[in-house]
Amino acid sequence: MTTEWKLFADLAERAGDKHITVDATSGDTVGDALEKLLAEAPDLEERVLDDGELRSQINVLRNGTNVLVEEEGLETELEEGDELALFPPVSGG
């Protein structure tokens, strides 16, 4: 199966695209898909990870739900048709 990542703001700029599709297999997790995304777009790594761990200000969504808050984090298992998204911190004034 394939999983599509949507990237926003400077993450899309670093990756060179707003949408990146990665291959996933049965049993893969959001974390597995993130590793595959970073392999496809290595310029994202320094913005998304800090010493190999997800930066606290990065939000990861699966089908519109923040997996870090409402699901099992990066261990959330993927399902056919899932859409993933990476959001950098958002600030306003």
N, C-alpha and C positions, 0 to 999 in steps of 0.2 A: 504494500500500500504506500501511497505517498502522503505527505503531510506538508501543508503550506504554512510558511511563516509570513506574517505581515510585520514589517518594520516601520517605525515611525521616527520622525524628526532626524536628529543627527545619526541615529542608528542606520536609517535607510541610506543616508549620504555615505557613511563609512562602508556599507555593504555594496553600494553602487546600484541598488535596486530596492523597491518597496516590497517586493514579493520574492521569496526564495522557497523552492520546493525541495524537500529532502525525502529520501527513501526511508521508510519505517517498516519494521516487521512486527508480527504478533508478539506482544509482551514488551515492546519498547515503551519507555517512559518519556515524559516531557524532558527529563535530563538527557536521555539518549538523543532525542531530537535536537536539543540545544547543542550537544557535542557535534552532531552532523552539520548543523547550521554554521558553527564556528569553523569547521573544516572547509565548508564551502566559501565562507566569507571571513577569513582570518583577521581582517582589519577590525572586526567587531570585538575580538577577544579582550583587548586592553580596556575597552569601554564597558564591557559586560561582566568581566571577571576581575577579581582582586585576589591574587595568590591562589588561583584555581577555584575560588568560591564565587558564587553569584553576588555581585555588588548589592548592598541592601536597598539602594534607591531604584533598582531596575525591577519593573513589574513584568510578570509572565502570565499571559492569559491563555486559556484554553476555551474556545467557544464563548468568549466574552467574560469568563469567570477567572478571577485572579487565583491561580493554583497555589500561590504562597499563603493565601489567607483562607480560602474556602475549600481547598481540596488537600491533597497529600503532598504539596510542594512539587519538587522536581521528580519525585517518585510516582506522581500521578500517571497511571497507565493510559496510553493512547488508544483511541478507538477509530475505526474506519471513518473518514470524513472529518476528523477533527481539524480545526483551524487554530493555529497558534499565533500569538502576537507578543512582541517585545516593545515595551514602552520605557523611554528614559524618564527621569524625574520631570515633573511638570510644575512650573511655578507661574504665578500671576501677580498682578499688582492692582 
